[in-house]
Structures are given as structure tokens and as C-alpha cells.
């Protein structure tokens, strides 16, 4: 009987490992960049609402990651750490940004939430943990503030836009920053942190959803449920995380962090292609400025001895 040989390593296939790492990092950024697009599509083009999509996301990812968490356990994490991480990027975060995406186009989320996340993360680290900011990081913060303020000015002055969406996206950035700083402070690995967030969001949110809404979700078309379940629960919580983790193994965590700067542009481009949302000139200017600020900060983190490890939405 002929035995199948193992797949040859990447080096024997003539593929540069660094290019593989870059492609995997870009793929994870595109998946995370599509998060606001898929969420807004579900809210505006299907019968699903904010509560339904949140339930789908964390039920699917919670069930998928429950066996991993059972095997690994809490790994010494305190309940305070678990609460901060779950609130930061779990069901509360999803509810907040989904409400914003129901009121405003993706371009606002793409500029405000990722940019303010890095801004708030730096400020919390500096003021709360005593971290010292370099000149490059200070310049990056200034650019992010300028870009976010530019979009905010346009948002508050435009009749068609809801100013509440801008504030909601800022709150989403603050919650994401709380998760980022907490996961670093408590030394949680990417996969373990994701399992903690997904499983505990499911444990807290699913009973509350069923108690208040019952089987309301099952009234929606199965195809709409399936799209959100596949993307929110599988692609974001599992595939993107695997791609990012593999990229970090090849390129290192410092280089991997730079892919976070791709997310805002990817979200805006995908919103144009999928939702036909054409960004305004103000939004484009804000996007360029914020991306420049994010890149400056991430390059500085790359050169530092303890870079921030980026994690998905």
C-alpha cells in the first residue's frame, strides 16, 4: 500500500516564509475589517437586530471555544480580569458598536473606533500603569486625535448623520482599549483571551436573551442567521485569530501588530464594495490621518522591547 508522504515544509515549496506571514496577517486584517460591514449589512438588510447578532456571535464562538477553555481552565486569571476582558471586547462591546453601526455608515466606525482604541490604550497605559510615551508615540496620538476630531466635526455638522453614533463609536474604542490593556496586564494569550471572552459572554448574554426574547431569533430566515453565524462566530473568532497567530509565529509579535493599521482602510473599502457606501472627503482625510497616527505608534511599538500585541474585534 502506498503511503502518503507528509506535506513538504514551506521552504521546500520555494515560498518565502515572510511572505506567507505577510499574507496571513493581511488576511486577518481583512476579516477584522469586514466586521463592521457584515454587522451593518445584517442590521440594514435583514430582519436581525442588534440583540440577535450579538446572540449569534457569542453563542457560536462560545460553543466552539468551550472545549478549549475546559481543557486549559482559567490559568490563574482573577474574576476582575475576566470581567474587564469580557466587558472590553465581549457582548457589551458588540452591543455598543452594533448600535452605532445601525445609525451611521461604516466609514465613521473605521476611523473612530480603531483610532480611539489605540489612543485610549496609550492613555490608560501612561496614566494608569505609569508607562512613558516616546516622542513618536506622542506624535501618533496627536494625529489620531486630529483625525478622530475631524470626523467628529463632520459628524456633528452633518444633518444626515447622528451625533450619537460618533459618541457610541468612541465608547466602543474605550471598551476595546480596556480589553487590550487588561489582556496585556494579566498576560493572557490571544487564544485563551478569546476563549474567555467568548465563553463568558455566552454564559452571561444567552440566558438574558432567551429570558427576554425567547426563540425570537428563529423567526429570521436561516440564510441570514447562517451568514452571521459563519462570519461572526467562525471567521472573526477562530479563522482570523489563527491567521494572526500564525503570522506572529513567522514574523514576530512586533511586526504582526502593524497589521492593525490596515483595518480602517479595509473596512472603508469593503463598505464601498458591499454596501455601496461612498466615504466623504472628510472621512477619507480623517482615515488617512488616523492610519498615519496608528502606523507611527505601531512602528514605535515594533522597535520597543515590549510591543503591544494586536487582537481582533
Buried (B, 14 or more C-beta within 10 A) or exposed (E): EEEEEEEEEBEEEEEEEEEBBBBBBBBBBBBBBBBBBBBBBBBEEBEBBBBBBBBBBBBBBBBBBBEBBEEEEEEEBEEEBBBBBBBBBBBBBBBBBBBBBBBBBBBBBBBBBBBBBBBBBBBBBBEEEEBEBEEBBBBBBBBBBBBBEBBBEBBEEEEEBBBEBBBBBBBBBBBBBBBBBBBBBBEBEBBBBBBBBBBBBBBBBBEEBEEEEEEBBEEBEEEBBEBBBBBBBBBBBBBBBBBBBBBBEBBEBBBBBBBBBBBBBBBBBBBBEBBEBEBBEBBBBBBBBBBBBBBBBBBBBBEEEEBBBBBBB
